[in-house]
Amino acid sequence: MLTRKLGDLLEEVRPNAVTFVDAFEFHDNQLDSCLGRNDGQVYEALYKYAKSSPLNATDVHSSFHKYLTPLKNQGSKL
């Protein structure tokens, strides 16, 4: 019942969500969000953020080689 009510309330608030956040005049850096930017450069900001993420430092994350490669090799022996 609570989950359903929460969904109803979020649906009611959604059209005004940006206005509510803007009313507090939080800077984009405080929100730590690439979305809802004042300059409108959402996609450029998302791309820049993704490039700076440590998870994207290499093409293939080291955990793939550590955990998945042994499983893949084990499966080929079956």
PyMOL Python script that loads the backbone (N, CA, C, O; Angstrom):
from pymol import cmd

cmd.read_pdbstr("""\
ATOM      1  N   MET A   1       0.820  -1.178   0.000  1.00  0.00           N
ATOM      2  CA  MET A   1       0.000   0.000   0.000  1.00  0.00           C
ATOM      3  C   MET A   1       0.884   1.269   0.000  1.00  0.00           C
ATOM      4  O   MET A   1       0.594   2.235  -0.706  1.00  0.00           O
ATOM      5  N   LEU A   2       1.960   1.247   0.801  1.00  0.00           N
ATOM      6  CA  LEU A   2       2.860   2.404   0.863  1.00  0.00           C
ATOM      7  C   LEU A   2       3.566   2.626  -0.467  1.00  0.00           C
ATOM      8  O   LEU A   2       3.711   3.760  -0.922  1.00  0.00           O
ATOM      9  N   THR A   3       4.002   1.537  -1.086  1.00  0.00           N
ATOM     10  CA  THR A   3       4.689   1.652  -2.365  1.00  0.00           C
ATOM     11  C   THR A   3       3.776   2.254  -3.419  1.00  0.00           C
ATOM     12  O   THR A   3       4.197   3.099  -4.209  1.00  0.00           O
ATOM     13  N   ARG A   4       2.529   1.816  -3.426  1.00  0.00           N
ATOM     14  CA  ARG A   4       1.558   2.350  -4.383  1.00  0.00           C
ATOM     15  C   ARG A   4       1.324   3.847  -4.128  1.00  0.00           C
ATOM     16  O   ARG A   4       1.277   4.638  -5.070  1.00  0.00           O
ATOM     17  N   LYS A   5       1.178   4.230  -2.861  1.00  0.00           N
ATOM     18  CA  LYS A   5       0.960   5.631  -2.511  1.00  0.00           C
ATOM     19  C   LYS A   5       2.166   6.488  -2.884  1.00  0.00           C
ATOM     20  O   LYS A   5       2.012   7.602  -3.384  1.00  0.00           O
ATOM     21  N   LEU A   6       3.369   5.960  -2.638  1.00  0.00           N
ATOM     22  CA  LEU A   6       4.590   6.678  -3.016  1.00  0.00           C
ATOM     23  C   LEU A   6       4.609   6.915  -4.523  1.00  0.00           C
ATOM     24  O   LEU A   6       4.923   8.016  -4.977  1.00  0.00           O
ATOM     25  N   GLY A   7       4.276   5.891  -5.295  1.00  0.00           N
ATOM     26  CA  GLY A   7       4.219   6.040  -6.751  1.00  0.00           C
ATOM     27  C   GLY A   7       3.231   7.106  -7.172  1.00  0.00           C
ATOM     28  O   GLY A   7       3.506   7.896  -8.075  1.00  0.00           O
ATOM     29  N   ASP A   8       2.072   7.130  -6.515  1.00  0.00           N
ATOM     30  CA  ASP A   8       1.059   8.148  -6.827  1.00  0.00           C
ATOM     31  C   ASP A   8       1.569   9.550  -6.520  1.00  0.00           C
ATOM     32  O   ASP A   8       1.366  10.479  -7.301  1.00  0.00           O
ATOM     33  N   LEU A   9       2.236   9.696  -5.371  1.00  0.00           N
ATOM     34  CA  LEU A   9       2.756  11.012  -4.985  1.00  0.00           C
ATOM     35  C   LEU A   9       3.878  11.463  -5.918  1.00  0.00           C
ATOM     36  O   LEU A   9       3.940  12.635  -6.289  1.00  0.00           O
ATOM     37  N   LEU A  10       4.754  10.556  -6.295  1.00  0.00           N
ATOM     38  CA  LEU A  10       5.837  10.910  -7.218  1.00  0.00           C
ATOM     39  C   LEU A  10       5.278  11.336  -8.570  1.00  0.00           C
ATOM     40  O   LEU A  10       5.777  12.269  -9.199  1.00  0.00           O
ATOM     41  N   GLU A  11       4.244  10.644  -8.999  1.00  0.00           N
ATOM     42  CA  GLU A  11       3.603  11.013 -10.260  1.00  0.00           C
ATOM     43  C   GLU A  11       3.008  12.419 -10.187  1.00  0.00           C
ATOM     44  O   GLU A  11       3.038  13.173 -11.160  1.00  0.00           O
ATOM     45  N   GLU A  12       2.477  12.752  -9.032  1.00  0.00           N
ATOM     46  CA  GLU A  12       1.892  14.080  -8.836  1.00  0.00           C
ATOM     47  C   GLU A  12       2.967  15.172  -8.799  1.00  0.00           C
ATOM     48  O   GLU A  12       2.746  16.275  -9.299  1.00  0.00           O
ATOM     49  N   VAL A  13       4.112  14.873  -8.216  1.00  0.00           N
ATOM     50  CA  VAL A  13       5.189  15.851  -8.057  1.00  0.00           C
ATOM     51  C   VAL A  13       6.008  16.008  -9.338  1.00  0.00           C
ATOM     52  O   VAL A  13       6.561  17.078  -9.593  1.00  0.00           O
ATOM     53  N   ARG A  14       6.087  14.960 -10.133  1.00  0.00           N
ATOM     54  CA  ARG A  14       6.986  14.933 -11.288  1.00  0.00           C
ATOM     55  C   ARG A  14       6.910  16.176 -12.179  1.00  0.00           C
ATOM     56  O   ARG A  14       7.962  16.710 -12.532  1.00  0.00           O
ATOM     57  N   PRO A  15       5.726  16.667 -12.561  1.00  0.00           N
ATOM     58  CA  PRO A  15       5.704  17.838 -13.458  1.00  0.00           C
ATOM     59  C   PRO A  15       6.377  19.076 -12.865  1.00  0.00           C
ATOM     60  O   PRO A  15       6.793  19.967 -13.607  1.00  0.00           O
ATOM     61  N   ASN A  16       6.487  19.140 -11.551  1.00  0.00           N
ATOM     62  CA  ASN A  16       7.060  20.314 -10.899  1.00  0.00           C
ATOM     63  C   ASN A  16       8.423  20.049 -10.273  1.00  0.00           C
ATOM     64  O   ASN A  16       8.961  20.926  -9.597  1.00  0.00           O
ATOM     65  N   ALA A  17       8.988  18.885 -10.475  1.00  0.00           N
ATOM     66  CA  ALA A  17      10.226  18.503  -9.792  1.00  0.00           C
ATOM     67  C   ALA A  17      11.374  19.465 -10.101  1.00  0.00           C
ATOM     68  O   ALA A  17      12.088  19.888  -9.191  1.00  0.00           O
ATOM     69  N   VAL A  18      11.552  19.805 -11.349  1.00  0.00           N
ATOM     70  CA  VAL A  18      12.655  20.703 -11.719  1.00  0.00           C
ATOM     71  C   VAL A  18      12.450  22.064 -11.063  1.00  0.00           C
ATOM     72  O   VAL A  18      13.402  22.664 -10.563  1.00  0.00           O
ATOM     73  N   THR A  19      11.226  22.545 -11.064  1.00  0.00           N
ATOM     74  CA  THR A  19      10.933  23.834 -10.438  1.00  0.00           C
ATOM     75  C   THR A  19      11.226  23.798  -8.946  1.00  0.00           C
ATOM     76  O   THR A  19      11.764  24.759  -8.396  1.00  0.00           O
ATOM     77  N   PHE A  20      10.875  22.694  -8.285  1.00  0.00           N
ATOM     78  CA  PHE A  20      11.150  22.564  -6.853  1.00  0.00           C
ATOM     79  C   PHE A  20      12.645  22.640  -6.581  1.00  0.00           C
ATOM     80  O   PHE A  20      13.081  23.352  -5.676  1.00  0.00           O
ATOM     81  N   VAL A  21      13.421  21.913  -7.357  1.00  0.00           N
ATOM     82  CA  VAL A  21      14.868  21.901  -7.153  1.00  0.00           C
ATOM     83  C   VAL A  21      15.455  23.274  -7.479  1.00  0.00           C
ATOM     84  O   VAL A  21      16.314  23.774  -6.752  1.00  0.00           O
ATOM     85  N   ASP A  22      14.995  23.874  -8.563  1.00  0.00           N
ATOM     86  CA  ASP A  22      15.500  25.199  -8.939  1.00  0.00           C
ATOM     87  C   ASP A  22      15.173  26.253  -7.881  1.00  0.00           C
ATOM     88  O   ASP A  22      15.924  27.213  -7.707  1.00  0.00           O
ATOM     89  N   ALA A  23      14.066  26.076  -7.181  1.00  0.00           N
ATOM     90  CA  ALA A  23      13.662  27.050  -6.161  1.00  0.00           C
ATOM     91  C   ALA A  23      14.684  27.142  -5.029  1.00  0.00           C
ATOM     92  O   ALA A  23      14.814  28.191  -4.397  1.00  0.00           O
ATOM     93  N   PHE A  24      15.401  26.068  -4.770  1.00  0.00           N
ATOM     94  CA  PHE A  24      16.416  26.074  -3.718  1.00  0.00           C
ATOM     95  C   PHE A  24      17.746  26.619  -4.212  1.00  0.00           C
ATOM     96  O   PHE A  24      18.665  26.822  -3.419  1.00  0.00           O
ATOM     97  N   GLU A  25      17.857  26.857  -5.517  1.00  0.00           N
ATOM     98  CA  GLU A  25      19.051  27.411  -6.154  1.00  0.00           C
ATOM     99  C   GLU A  25      20.319  26.626  -5.846  1.00  0.00           C
ATOM    100  O   GLU A  25      21.382  27.207  -5.629  1.00  0.00           O
ATOM    101  N   PHE A  26      20.200  25.307  -5.829  1.00  0.00           N
ATOM    102  CA  PHE A  26      21.387  24.469  -5.692  1.00  0.00           C
ATOM    103  C   PHE A  26      22.187  24.546  -6.985  1.00  0.00           C
ATOM    104  O   PHE A  26      21.620  24.508  -8.076  1.00  0.00           O
ATOM    105  N   HIS A  27      23.488  24.653  -6.862  1.00  0.00           N
ATOM    106  CA  HIS A  27      24.367  24.636  -8.026  1.00  0.00           C
ATOM    107  C   HIS A  27      24.481  23.192  -8.513  1.00  0.00           C
ATOM    108  O   HIS A  27      24.365  22.253  -7.726  1.00  0.00           O
ATOM    109  N   ASP A  28      24.709  23.026  -9.811  1.00  0.00           N
ATOM    110  CA  ASP A  28      24.839  21.678 -10.379  1.00  0.00           C
ATOM    111  C   ASP A  28      25.890  20.847  -9.644  1.00  0.00           C
ATOM    112  O   ASP A  28      25.712  19.642  -9.467  1.00  0.00           O
ATOM    113  N   ASN A  29      26.977  21.479  -9.216  1.00  0.00           N
ATOM    114  CA  ASN A  29      28.028  20.747  -8.500  1.00  0.00           C
ATOM    115  C   ASN A  29      27.536  20.222  -7.160  1.00  0.00           C
ATOM    116  O   ASN A  29      27.938  19.139  -6.733  1.00  0.00           O
ATOM    117  N   GLN A  30      26.669  20.979  -6.492  1.00  0.00           N
ATOM    118  CA  GLN A  30      26.118  20.522  -5.213  1.00  0.00           C
ATOM    119  C   GLN A  30      25.219  19.310  -5.415  1.00  0.00           C
ATOM    120  O   GLN A  30      25.204  18.395  -4.592  1.00  0.00           O
ATOM    121  N   LEU A  31      24.478  19.308  -6.503  1.00  0.00           N
ATOM    122  CA  LEU A  31      23.591  18.180  -6.783  1.00  0.00           C
ATOM    123  C   LEU A  31      24.372  16.971  -7.289  1.00  0.00           C
ATOM    124  O   LEU A  31      23.864  15.850  -7.282  1.00  0.00           O
ATOM    125  N   ASP A  32      25.596  17.199  -7.723  1.00  0.00           N
ATOM    126  CA  ASP A  32      26.448  16.151  -8.296  1.00  0.00           C
ATOM    127  C   ASP A  32      25.697  15.385  -9.381  1.00  0.00           C
ATOM    128  O   ASP A  32      25.677  14.154  -9.405  1.00  0.00           O
ATOM    129  N   SER A  33      25.089  16.144 -10.267  1.00  0.00           N
ATOM    130  CA  SER A  33      24.282  15.545 -11.320  1.00  0.00           C
ATOM    131  C   SER A  33      24.614  16.201 -12.652  1.00  0.00           C
ATOM    132  O   SER A  33      24.838  17.408 -12.731  1.00  0.00           O
ATOM    133  N   CYS A  34      24.641  15.385 -13.686  1.00  0.00           N
ATOM    134  CA  CYS A  34      24.838  15.913 -15.034  1.00  0.00           C
ATOM    135  C   CYS A  34      23.506  16.295 -15.659  1.00  0.00           C
ATOM    136  O   CYS A  34      23.468  17.013 -16.658  1.00  0.00           O
ATOM    137  N   LEU A  35      22.422  15.821 -15.077  1.00  0.00           N
ATOM    138  CA  LEU A  35      21.094  16.104 -15.617  1.00  0.00           C
ATOM    139  C   LEU A  35      20.542  17.374 -15.007  1.00  0.00           C
ATOM    140  O   LEU A  35      20.930  17.759 -13.904  1.00  0.00           O
ATOM    141  N   GLY A  36      19.646  18.020 -15.712  1.00  0.00           N
ATOM    142  CA  GLY A  36      19.025  19.226 -15.205  1.00  0.00           C
ATOM    143  C   GLY A  36      19.964  20.413 -15.170  1.00  0.00           C
ATOM    144  O   GLY A  36      19.824  21.299 -14.326  1.00  0.00           O
ATOM    145  N   ARG A  37      20.904  20.434 -16.067  1.00  0.00           N
ATOM    146  CA  ARG A  37      21.909  21.497 -16.081  1.00  0.00           C
ATOM    147  C   ARG A  37      21.310  22.798 -16.594  1.00  0.00           C
ATOM    148  O   ARG A  37      20.462  22.798 -17.486  1.00  0.00           O
ATOM    149  N   ASN A  38      21.758  23.891 -16.027  1.00  0.00           N
ATOM    150  CA  ASN A  38      21.292  25.209 -16.464  1.00  0.00           C
ATOM    151  C   ASN A  38      21.780  25.552 -17.864  1.00  0.00           C
ATOM    152  O   ASN A  38      21.109  26.280 -18.596  1.00  0.00           O
ATOM    153  N   ASP A  39      22.949  25.030 -18.240  1.00  0.00           N
ATOM    154  CA  ASP A  39      23.509  25.377 -19.546  1.00  0.00           C
ATOM    155  C   ASP A  39      22.960  24.512 -20.678  1.00  0.00           C
ATOM    156  O   ASP A  39      23.245  24.780 -21.845  1.00  0.00           O
ATOM    157  N   GLY A  40      22.176  23.476 -20.354  1.00  0.00           N
ATOM    158  CA  GLY A  40      21.569  22.624 -21.375  1.00  0.00           C
ATOM    159  C   GLY A  40      22.509  21.606 -21.991  1.00  0.00           C
ATOM    160  O   GLY A  40      22.116  20.893 -22.914  1.00  0.00           O
ATOM    161  N   GLN A  41      23.719  21.518 -21.514  1.00  0.00           N
ATOM    162  CA  GLN A  41      24.723  20.609 -22.086  1.00  0.00           C
ATOM    163  C   GLN A  41      24.696  19.246 -21.389  1.00  0.00           C
ATOM    164  O   GLN A  41      25.723  18.778 -20.897  1.00  0.00           O
ATOM    165  N   VAL A  42      23.536  18.618 -21.349  1.00  0.00           N
ATOM    166  CA  VAL A  42      23.362  17.369 -20.598  1.00  0.00           C
ATOM    167  C   VAL A  42      24.218  16.251 -21.172  1.00  0.00           C
ATOM    168  O   VAL A  42      24.961  15.600 -20.436  1.00  0.00           O
ATOM    169  N   TYR A  43      24.124  16.021 -22.474  1.00  0.00           N
ATOM    170  CA  TYR A  43      24.827  14.884 -23.068  1.00  0.00           C
ATOM    171  C   TYR A  43      26.339  15.070 -23.025  1.00  0.00           C
ATOM    172  O   TYR A  43      27.077  14.115 -22.783  1.00  0.00           O
ATOM    173  N   GLU A  44      26.790  16.266 -23.255  1.00  0.00           N
ATOM    174  CA  GLU A  44      28.222  16.533 -23.175  1.00  0.00           C
ATOM    175  C   GLU A  44      28.727  16.299 -21.753  1.00  0.00           C
ATOM    176  O   GLU A  44      29.808  15.745 -21.557  1.00  0.00           O
ATOM    177  N   ALA A  45      27.942  16.723 -20.765  1.00  0.00           N
ATOM    178  CA  ALA A  45      28.326  16.539 -19.365  1.00  0.00           C
ATOM    179  C   ALA A  45      28.325  15.064 -18.979  1.00  0.00           C
ATOM    180  O   ALA A  45      29.215  14.612 -18.259  1.00  0.00           O
ATOM    181  N   LEU A  46      27.331  14.312 -19.452  1.00  0.00           N
ATOM    182  CA  LEU A  46      27.293  12.873 -19.161  1.00  0.00           C
ATOM    183  C   LEU A  46      28.504  12.166 -19.765  1.00  0.00           C
ATOM    184  O   LEU A  46      29.110  11.307 -19.126  1.00  0.00           O
ATOM    185  N   TYR A  47      28.850  12.528 -20.989  1.00  0.00           N
ATOM    186  CA  TYR A  47      29.996  11.915 -21.655  1.00  0.00           C
ATOM    187  C   TYR A  47      31.288  12.242 -20.910  1.00  0.00           C
ATOM    188  O   TYR A  47      32.120  11.362 -20.689  1.00  0.00           O
ATOM    189  N   LYS A  48      31.455  13.505 -20.523  1.00  0.00           N
ATOM    190  CA  LYS A  48      32.653  13.910 -19.782  1.00  0.00           C
ATOM    191  C   LYS A  48      32.739  13.184 -18.441  1.00  0.00           C
ATOM    192  O   LYS A  48      33.813  12.735 -18.041  1.00  0.00           O
ATOM    193  N   TYR A  49      31.606  13.071 -17.750  1.00  0.00           N
ATOM    194  CA  TYR A  49      31.568  12.365 -16.464  1.00  0.00           C
ATOM    195  C   TYR A  49      31.940  10.887 -16.640  1.00  0.00           C
ATOM    196  O   TYR A  49      32.714  10.337 -15.856  1.00  0.00           O
ATOM    197  N   ALA A  50      31.386  10.259 -17.668  1.00  0.00           N
ATOM    198  CA  ALA A  50      31.686   8.844 -17.912  1.00  0.00           C
ATOM    199  C   ALA A  50      33.164   8.644 -18.235  1.00  0.00           C
ATOM    200  O   ALA A  50      33.772   7.679 -17.773  1.00  0.00           O
ATOM    201  N   LYS A  51      33.740   9.541 -19.018  1.00  0.00           N
ATOM    202  CA  LYS A  51      35.159   9.432 -19.358  1.00  0.00           C
ATOM    203  C   LYS A  51      36.049   9.575 -18.132  1.00  0.00           C
ATOM    204  O   LYS A  51      37.121   8.973 -18.066  1.00  0.00           O
ATOM    205  N   SER A  52      35.604  10.377 -17.154  1.00  0.00           N
ATOM    206  CA  SER A  52      36.433  10.611 -15.974  1.00  0.00           C
ATOM    207  C   SER A  52      36.284   9.523 -14.907  1.00  0.00           C
ATOM    208  O   SER A  52      37.043   9.492 -13.938  1.00  0.00           O
ATOM    209  N   SER A  53      35.321   8.646 -15.083  1.00  0.00           N
ATOM    210  CA  SER A  53      35.079   7.598 -14.095  1.00  0.00           C
ATOM    211  C   SER A  53      36.237   6.595 -14.078  1.00  0.00           C
ATOM    212  O   SER A  53      36.698   6.173 -15.138  1.00  0.00           O
ATOM    213  N   PRO A  54      36.706   6.211 -12.900  1.00  0.00           N
ATOM    214  CA  PRO A  54      37.770   5.215 -12.807  1.00  0.00           C
ATOM    215  C   PRO A  54      37.374   3.869 -13.439  1.00  0.00           C
ATOM    216  O   PRO A  54      38.239   3.113 -13.883  1.00  0.00           O
ATOM    217  N   LEU A  55      36.081   3.577 -13.477  1.00  0.00           N
ATOM    218  CA  LEU A  55      35.627   2.331 -14.097  1.00  0.00           C
ATOM    219  C   LEU A  55      35.881   2.315 -15.599  1.00  0.00           C
ATOM    220  O   LEU A  55      35.921   1.248 -16.212  1.00  0.00           O
ATOM    221  N   ASN A  56      36.053   3.484 -16.189  1.00  0.00           N
ATOM    222  CA  ASN A  56      36.279   3.572 -17.625  1.00  0.00           C
ATOM    223  C   ASN A  56      37.732   3.902 -17.962  1.00  0.00           C
ATOM    224  O   ASN A  56      38.028   4.364 -19.065  1.00  0.00           O
ATOM    225  N   ALA A  57      38.628   3.669 -17.023  1.00  0.00           N
ATOM    226  CA  ALA A  57      40.047   3.971 -17.262  1.00  0.00           C
ATOM    227  C   ALA A  57      40.652   3.032 -18.303  1.00  0.00           C
ATOM    228  O   ALA A  57      41.602   3.401 -18.995  1.00  0.00           O
ATOM    229  N   THR A  58      40.110   1.826 -18.416  1.00  0.00           N
ATOM    230  CA  THR A  58      40.591   0.861 -19.405  1.00  0.00           C
ATOM    231  C   THR A  58      39.405   0.363 -20.218  1.00  0.00           C
ATOM    232  O   THR A  58      38.255   0.504 -19.803  1.00  0.00           O
ATOM    233  N   ASP A  59      39.695  -0.225 -21.387  1.00  0.00           N
ATOM    234  CA  ASP A  59      38.614  -0.751 -22.223  1.00  0.00           C
ATOM    235  C   ASP A  59      37.897  -1.909 -21.540  1.00  0.00           C
ATOM    236  O   ASP A  59      36.676  -2.035 -21.626  1.00  0.00           O
ATOM    237  N   VAL A  60      38.670  -2.749 -20.862  1.00  0.00           N
ATOM    238  CA  VAL A  60      38.108  -3.889 -20.144  1.00  0.00           C
ATOM    239  C   VAL A  60      38.547  -3.780 -18.691  1.00  0.00           C
ATOM    240  O   VAL A  60      39.742  -3.707 -18.405  1.00  0.00           O
ATOM    241  N   HIS A  61      37.596  -3.768 -17.785  1.00  0.00           N
ATOM    242  CA  HIS A  61      37.903  -3.629 -16.361  1.00  0.00           C
ATOM    243  C   HIS A  61      38.678  -4.848 -15.868  1.00  0.00           C
ATOM    244  O   HIS A  61      38.443  -5.965 -16.330  1.00  0.00           O
ATOM    245  N   SER A  62      39.595  -4.636 -14.939  1.00  0.00           N
ATOM    246  CA  SER A  62      40.440  -5.720 -14.429  1.00  0.00           C
ATOM    247  C   SER A  62      39.632  -6.844 -13.792  1.00  0.00           C
ATOM    248  O   SER A  62      40.077  -7.991 -13.783  1.00  0.00           O
ATOM    249  N   SER A  63      38.461  -6.536 -13.263  1.00  0.00           N
ATOM    250  CA  SER A  63      37.635  -7.585 -12.650  1.00  0.00           C
ATOM    251  C   SER A  63      37.196  -8.625 -13.675  1.00  0.00           C
ATOM    252  O   SER A  63      36.965  -9.780 -13.319  1.00  0.00           O
ATOM    253  N   PHE A  64      37.079  -8.235 -14.940  1.00  0.00           N
ATOM    254  CA  PHE A  64      36.728  -9.199 -15.983  1.00  0.00           C
ATOM    255  C   PHE A  64      37.790 -10.282 -16.066  1.00  0.00           C
ATOM    256  O   PHE A  64      37.476 -11.472 -16.086  1.00  0.00           O
ATOM    257  N   HIS A  65      39.052  -9.864 -16.114  1.00  0.00           N
ATOM    258  CA  HIS A  65      40.145 -10.832 -16.222  1.00  0.00           C
ATOM    259  C   HIS A  65      40.289 -11.650 -14.938  1.00  0.00           C
ATOM    260  O   HIS A  65      40.630 -12.832 -14.984  1.00  0.00           O
ATOM    261  N   LYS A  66      40.031 -11.023 -13.809  1.00  0.00           N
ATOM    262  CA  LYS A  66      40.199 -11.698 -12.529  1.00  0.00           C
ATOM    263  C   LYS A  66      39.105 -12.726 -12.267  1.00  0.00           C
ATOM    264  O   LYS A  66      39.392 -13.824 -11.790  1.00  0.00           O
ATOM    265  N   TYR A  67      37.853 -12.385 -12.572  1.00  0.00           N
ATOM    266  CA  TYR A  67      36.737 -13.244 -12.188  1.00  0.00           C
ATOM    267  C   TYR A  67      36.066 -13.978 -13.350  1.00  0.00           C
ATOM    268  O   TYR A  67      35.717 -15.151 -13.222  1.00  0.00           O
ATOM    269  N   LEU A  68      35.888 -13.302 -14.468  1.00  0.00           N
ATOM    270  CA  LEU A  68      35.118 -13.908 -15.545  1.00  0.00           C
ATOM    271  C   LEU A  68      35.942 -14.771 -16.485  1.00  0.00           C
ATOM    272  O   LEU A  68      35.448 -15.781 -16.987  1.00  0.00           O
ATOM    273  N   THR A  69      37.188 -14.390 -16.729  1.00  0.00           N
ATOM    274  CA  THR A  69      38.020 -15.209 -17.605  1.00  0.00           C
ATOM    275  C   THR A  69      38.205 -16.625 -17.062  1.00  0.00           C
ATOM    276  O   THR A  69      38.084 -17.580 -17.830  1.00  0.00           O
ATOM    277  N   PRO A  70      38.494 -16.801 -15.760  1.00  0.00           N
ATOM    278  CA  PRO A  70      38.585 -18.178 -15.246  1.00  0.00           C
ATOM    279  C   PRO A  70      37.276 -18.964 -15.403  1.00  0.00           C
ATOM    280  O   PRO A  70      37.299 -20.159 -15.699  1.00  0.00           O
ATOM    281  N   LEU A  71      36.168 -18.310 -15.211  1.00  0.00           N
ATOM    282  CA  LEU A  71      34.889 -18.996 -15.396  1.00  0.00           C
ATOM    283  C   LEU A  71      34.666 -19.390 -16.842  1.00  0.00           C
ATOM    284  O   LEU A  71      34.178 -20.481 -17.138  1.00  0.00           O
ATOM    285  N   LYS A  72      35.033 -18.482 -17.740  1.00  0.00           N
ATOM    286  CA  LYS A  72      34.895 -18.755 -19.170  1.00  0.00           C
ATOM    287  C   LYS A  72      35.786 -19.943 -19.569  1.00  0.00           C
ATOM    288  O   LYS A  72      35.361 -20.828 -20.312  1.00  0.00           O
ATOM    289  N   ASN A  73      37.013 -19.947 -19.068  1.00  0.00           N
ATOM    290  CA  ASN A  73      37.936 -21.045 -19.380  1.00  0.00           C
ATOM    291  C   ASN A  73      37.464 -22.355 -18.781  1.00  0.00           C
ATOM    292  O   ASN A  73      37.606 -23.411 -19.398  1.00  0.00           O
ATOM    293  N   GLN A  74      36.907 -22.292 -17.590  1.00  0.00           N
ATOM    294  CA  GLN A  74      36.384 -23.484 -16.937  1.00  0.00           C
ATOM    295  C   GLN A  74      35.206 -24.058 -17.737  1.00  0.00           C
ATOM    296  O   GLN A  74      35.082 -25.275 -17.870  1.00  0.00           O
ATOM    297  N   GLY A  75      34.361 -23.200 -18.258  1.00  0.00           N
ATOM    298  CA  GLY A  75      33.209 -23.634 -19.050  1.00  0.00           C
ATOM    299  C   GLY A  75      33.616 -24.288 -20.332  1.00  0.00           C
ATOM    300  O   GLY A  75      32.905 -25.177 -20.802  1.00  0.00           O
ATOM    301  N   SER A  76      34.730 -23.899 -20.936  1.00  0.00           N
ATOM    302  CA  SER A  76      35.161 -24.493 -22.194  1.00  0.00           C
ATOM    303  C   SER A  76      35.749 -25.885 -21.976  1.00  0.00           C
ATOM    304  O   SER A  76      35.888 -26.656 -22.926  1.00  0.00           O
ATOM    305  N   LYS A  77      36.096 -26.213 -20.725  1.00  0.00           N
ATOM    306  CA  LYS A  77      36.673 -27.532 -20.423  1.00  0.00           C
ATOM    307  C   LYS A  77      35.586 -28.563 -20.183  1.00  0.00           C
ATOM    308  O   LYS A  77      35.868 -29.761 -20.164  1.00  0.00           O
ATOM    309  N   LEU A  78      34.343 -28.119 -20.000  1.00  0.00           N
ATOM    310  CA  LEU A  78      33.253 -29.048 -19.701  1.00  0.00           C
ATOM    311  C   LEU A  78      32.798 -29.810 -20.888  1.00  0.00           C
ATOM    312  O   LEU A  78      31.885 -30.629 -20.783  1.00  0.00           O
TER     313      LEU A  78
END
""", "prot")
cmd.dss("prot")
cmd.show_as("cartoon", "prot")
cmd.util.cbc("prot")
cmd.orient("prot")
